[in-house]
């Protein structure tokens, strides 16, 4: 059987996932790289580090998989969204990439909103937030004009990696949607936005479907690794879009709850796009001519890791969560809001902070731990609720991935809070699997992505909602929704006094 390679260019590491036509993982390889934090709120990375990491991954695969050079036929990508890479006329990188988690651009976001008004959401379907690419471009124009004068190409991380491998510059629609420069419905760069901020359209790469071929692996790589045949390279997709592919989120009745450091609740959208007014992110999907919506909890798994490191440092996660199934839903009257670093959905608020409400002498460490899990899940339910209220969605099934999928008690909390059947992936490979699926369709192994998913993606049933618990959580969630408006001004005053 032939092989395809999914390269997932993350914030801290590049991961390579090699699969065969049966969807079996042949080998996993990864290489880490550093972040650059020049000052508080700044987050940058040298694009050259991604290239070194890619070479390490390819070296490892070539050394460890005996027939790698004989059987590799296709490569595609998943990549961190929004991060800005700028090149000059000679296609040389001008400065470190400004990453998605860099928050220096509040002023530029305000400028974008004031300049474009309602047009911003009409065209891009999203609000101007610090993570997006356009605010970073404006920051560069205003703060490093000498660099901006030299810029001739604007790319995102995975697209720079693809350029290095093929010599061609492209960007797929799912990643382009996260720049705030794309007309999401028309699938073209918005001339209105480009002209408003003096960005020449020639600086932007050719748009292409995620499974579209951008070129072939360059001759120097063919020679170095001894590939026996042409290796086709495909555009790939944004990390969330590829993660959704790898979880099989290809219909409107299945949602995805992903819990990493941050958390995501994601759903597939039909052709008729709902008007979320920017309260949820709405992006083009990696499945051609489709979209997905998603809400974000800034501190999902981070809330649990913070709680453990602060209050139970020498306790394992298993020990910390042991026995929470014996505590009734609602943690016996204890409520947690996971706003410890601010919040994104449904409150784009960098100043709000977290709370424990209802602390009583009866509450133990396990009560607090359960309240943290419940609070994280309530925060994700905020996104589910928006999808149900605005788009009329009804989720029959939710795929749980990440940290929440590793604990059976948390999976039951998810089933009861979301009031839906929870399933987990039989093998969870994340965005790298979605990237490999794009390559598999690109080389012709499958007619389309839904057909590919039937081979590459499989589930195991994890939890079913318990009616009594669902009723209790509905009442607790109603109280949870009252905490933000009740504590907002207090948090602002505390922040000002700090």
N, C-alpha and C positions, 0 to 999 in steps of 0.2 A: 504493500500500500504506500501511496505517496504521502507527503507531509505538508502541512501549512503551519506557519509561525505567527502567533499573535504577540505583538510587542506592546506592553502597557507602560507608558511613560508617566509615572506617578510623581508625586512631590518629593519623595525621598529615595526612590529606587526605580530602575527599569526592570520589568519582569518579562521574561520570555516564556511562552507556553507553546510547546510543539505537540501537534495532534495529527492523527491519521484520519483516513476517510470514515472510519467507524466512530469517530468522536472520542477515541481513547487518547489520554495524555501519554505521550512518549517520554517527555522530559520537561522539567521546570528549571529555569536558570534565572538568576537575578544579580544585579550589581547596584550598589548604593552610591549616592553622591550627596554632597553637602549643600546646606542652605546658607545664604548670606543675609545677616541681619545688621545692617549698618546703623540703625537706630530703631527705637520703638515704633512699631507699625509698619516697618519696611521689611519686605521679604523678596529676595532676589536669588537668581541661580545662573551660573555660567552655562550657556548652551553647549559649550565644548565638553562639559561633564556628561551630558546625555550621549554624546557620540562615543566617548570613552567607555561608558557603561554598555552601549550597544555592541561595541567590539568585544567587550568581556563576555557578554551573553552569547554572541556568535562563536567566540573562541571555545567557550564551555560546551556548547552544543556540538561543535565540530569534534571536540576531544572525547565527549562522553557518549555520543550517539554514532555508532559505527557507520551507518548508512545515511547520515545527515546530508552529506554533499551529493549523494546520488538521488535522494528522494524529495528534497525540498522543492516545491513548485510555486509557493505563494507566500507573501508576507503582507500583513496589514497591522493597523495600529489602534490603540486606545490612548487618549492623552488627557492630562490635566487641562481643564478648560480655562479660557480667559487670559492666560499668561502671555505677555507681550514680548515678541522677539523682533528686533529691528536690524535690517541689513542695509548696507550702502549699495552704490551702483555696481560694485564688483562682487556683490552678494556675500560680503564679509560682515560678521556680527559686529555691531557698533558698541554695545554695552551689555551688561548682564540682563537677562530676562526679568521683567517685573512680574511677580507671580500673582496668582488668583487670590492668595490670602494676604496680600499687601493692602493695607488700609489707609494709605497716605492721601487718597484722592477724594475726600469728602467735599472739598471746595469744588472740584471739577464735576462731581455728581450734581451738585446744586446748580452749576452753570448749565449743564446739559438739560436738566429739568426745566429751568427758567427759559432756555432758548427754544426748546422744542415743544414744551407744553404737552397737550393731549396727543400731538403727533407721535411722540416717542412710543407710547404704548400701542397706538394704532398700527405703527409700522413694525416695531420690534417685539411687541407683546410683553415687554418687561420694563420694570422701573430701572432708573440709573442707580446702581449700587457699586460700592467700592471695588468689588471683585471683578467687574466686567472690564473688557479691553479698552473701550472708548475712553473712559476716564483716565486710563494710564497714558493713552496717546496725548490727551490734553495736558496732562501733567508734564509730559516730556516737552511738548511745545512751549509751555510756560516756564519751566524750570531748567531745561537743558536745550535752549534754542540752537546752540552750536551743533549738538547731536542731531536734532530734528532736521536741520538744514542738509545733513548728509543722508538722511533716510530715503531709501527708494523701494524698500520691500517691508511689508508687515506680515508676520507669520505667527502661528501658534506653535507650541512645543512639538507636538507630533508631526506637524507639517514641515517643521525645520528638519526633523529627523528623516522624514520621507524625502525631502530635497537632497539631503546628504547621501542617501542611498541610491537615488535615481537621477539627480540633476534637474528635476522638474519641480515647479512650485504649484501646489493645489491646496484647496481647503474644502472639506466636506460641509454639508449644510448643517449638520448637528453641532459642529464646533463653531461654524460661522454665526449661528444663532446666539452664541454666548458673547459675541463681540459688541453688541448694540449697534452694529453697522449693517445688519442684514434685514431686508424686508422679508419677514418670516413667511408670509403667505405667497408672495410673488417669487420667492427663492432667487433674489438678486440683491446685489449691493444697493443700498438706498442712496440714490444721488442727493436726495434732500438732506440727509444727515451728513454725507461727505462734504457737500458744499457749505453746510452750516458751520463746519469746523475746519475748513480749508485742508481737507485730506484728499489728495489726488487719487482718483480711482485706479490709476496705473500702479499704485503702491500695493494693491490688493491682489491676491492670487486668483487663479481660475477656480470657480466653484464646480463641485462635482458630487455625485452620490457617494455614499460611504463605501459601497462595493465597487465603485468605478475604478478602473485601472489608471494609475498615474504614470506608469512607466515600467521598466524592467530594472533589475539590480545592475548597477554599473559594472563595467568590465573589471575594474580593480578588485571588487569583491568576488566576482566569479573566479578570478585568477587566484586570489588569496586563499579561498576556501575550497577551490577545486570543484565547484558545482558542475554537474554533468549536463544540465539543461538550463534553459532560460528560467529565471526566477521572476515571476510577475509580482508587482507591488501595487497594492490597492490603498485607497485614500484613508480608510478607517473612520473612527468616530470619536466624539467626546466621551469622557470616561463614564458619565452617567448613562448616556445612550448605549454604550457598549455593555455596561453593567446590566442594563435592562434587557438587552439582547441575550446575554448570558444567563439571565434568569427567566427567559421566555416570556417577557412582558410584550405580547404582540396582539392582545385583544383588550377590549374595554372593561371586561368583567374581572380581570386579574390585576391587582395592585402589587406594589413592592414596598416593603418596609426594610430599609437598609440602615444598620446601626454600626457606624465606625466612630471615629472621634466626633464627627458631626453625624447627623441623621438625615435620611431622605425618605419621604413618602412620594412614590412615583406612580403615575398611571398613563396608559395608552389613550390617545385621543383619536376620535373619528375625523373624517374630512371637515365636517362643520365645527369650527373651532369655538369653544366657549369663551365668553368675555370675562376673564378673571380680573381685569383691570390692574394687572400687574401684581396682585396679591399672591399669586403663585407664578413660578417661572413656567414659561411655555416655550418649548424649543422644538426644532425639527428633529425627528427621530432618525436613526440610522436605517430603518426600513423605509425605502423610497416613498415619497409623497405622503408621509404620515408625521405625526407629532406626538410629544409626550409632555405632560405637566408634572411639576414636582414642587414640593415644599421642603424647606430645610430647617432643621433644628441645629443650632450652632454647637451646642454642647450636649450631645447624646451620650455616646460611650464615654466622653470626657467627663460628664457629670458623675458617672459611676467610678471612673478611675480617680477623679479628684476626691470623692467621698472616701474611697478605700485608702488612698495615700494619706489623707488627713486624719481619719478617725480609726483606721484599722490597718495600719501600715504593715504589720507583721502577720497579717491574716491573709490566707489565699482567697481568691474569688469564690471558690467552692465552699470554703468555710463561712465566708461572709454571707453567702446567699442560702446556706443550709438552714432549712426550717421555715423559710418564708412561705411555703405552701400551707403551713399551719396557721398563718395569720390571715384573717378575713380580708377580702377585697376592700380597699380603702385604708389599709394599714391601721385599723382601729382609730380612725379620725385624724390621721397624720397626712398632710398634703405637701408635696414638693413641686416647685416650679424650676425647671432646669435653665434658668436665664443667667447662669454664672459668668458668661462672657458676652452678655447681650443676647438678642434673638433675631431671627430672620423671618420666619413664617409663623403666624400671620402678622407679627409685629416687627417690622424692620427698624429695630431700636437698639442702638449700640450702648445706650445708657442704662437700660433696665437691668436689674440683677435678681438673682434667685432668692427663693424663700422656702423655709419650712414653716407651715402654718398648722397650729393645733397641737403643739408639743405638750405632752402630758407625762407625769411621773411614771405611768405604766409602760411608756414606750421604751423598747430595748433597741440595741444596735440593729437587730434584724427588722424591727419595725421601720427604722430609718432607711435601711437598705431596700426594703420592699417599696417604701414611698418614693425612693429615687427611681426605681424601675417603672413604677406607675406614672410618675411625673414625666419621664422621658417619653413613655408611650402616649400619654395625654397630649404632649406637644406634637407628636406625629399625627395624632388624631385631628388636631387643628387643621392640618392639610387635607386629610380625608374628608373632614366636614365641609371644607370649602368646595371640594370636588363634587360632593353630594348635593350641596345647596345650589351651586352655580350651574353645574353641568348635568345634574340629575343622575349622577352615577350610583350604581349599587354594586358593591364588590362582593362576589360570591367566594372569592379566594384571594388570599394575600400571600405572596412569597416573602418569607423572612430570610434576610441574609445578614451576614456580619455578626456582631457580638450577641444580638438578641437570639440568634438561631443556635447558640451554643449552650443555652440553659433552658431546660424543659419548663421550669416554673415561669420564666419570662415569656416563653412561647404561649403558655396558657393565659398569662396576663394580656398578651397581644390579641389572642383569639377573643377574649371577653371584652376588652376595650374597643377593638375594631368591629366586634360582632360579625366575624367572618371566619371561615376555615383557614387555618394557617398551614402552609406547607413549606418544607425546606428543600433545597437542592440536594440531590443524592451526592453530588460532588460539586462543591462551590469553588469556582475558579475566578470569579469576578470579571472585571472588564476585559482581561486578557482572553477569556473565552469568547466574548462578543467580537473581539478583534479577529480571532481565529475563524469564527463563523463567517465574517465578511470576506476573508480570504478564500474560505471553502466555497462560498457561492461565486466569488469572483473567478476562480479557476474552473468553474463548471461542475463541481461535484454535486451540487444541488440546484434545482430550478430557482428557488427563492429562499429567503431567510426562514419563513414559517416551516418549510419542508426541512431545512437544515436543523431547526430547533427540535424536530421530532427525533433526530438521531443524537444531537449534541447535548440536549437538556433533558434531565429527568428529575422527578420529585419524589419525596417521601412525605406522607401525611404526618403532621406534627401536633396539632391541637385543634379541638373543636369548641366553639363557644358553649358555655354553660349558662342556661337561661337566667338562673338566680344571680350569677355573678354579673351578667350583662346588665341586669336591672340595677344592681348596686353601683356599678361603674358609671352608668348614665347619670346617676345622682351626684357621684363624686366629680365627674367631669364637668357637670354644670357649675359646681363650686370652683373647680380649677379655673374656669373661664372668667371668674370674677376677680381672680387674684391680680392679673395684670393691671386693669384699670384702677384697682384699689391701692396698688403699691407703686404705681408709676411715678407720681410726684414725690413720694417719700424717697424713692431710689435716686431721683434727680437731685434732690436736696442733699442727700447723703454724699453723692458723688461730688457736688459742688463744695461741700465742707471738707472733703478729704484732702 
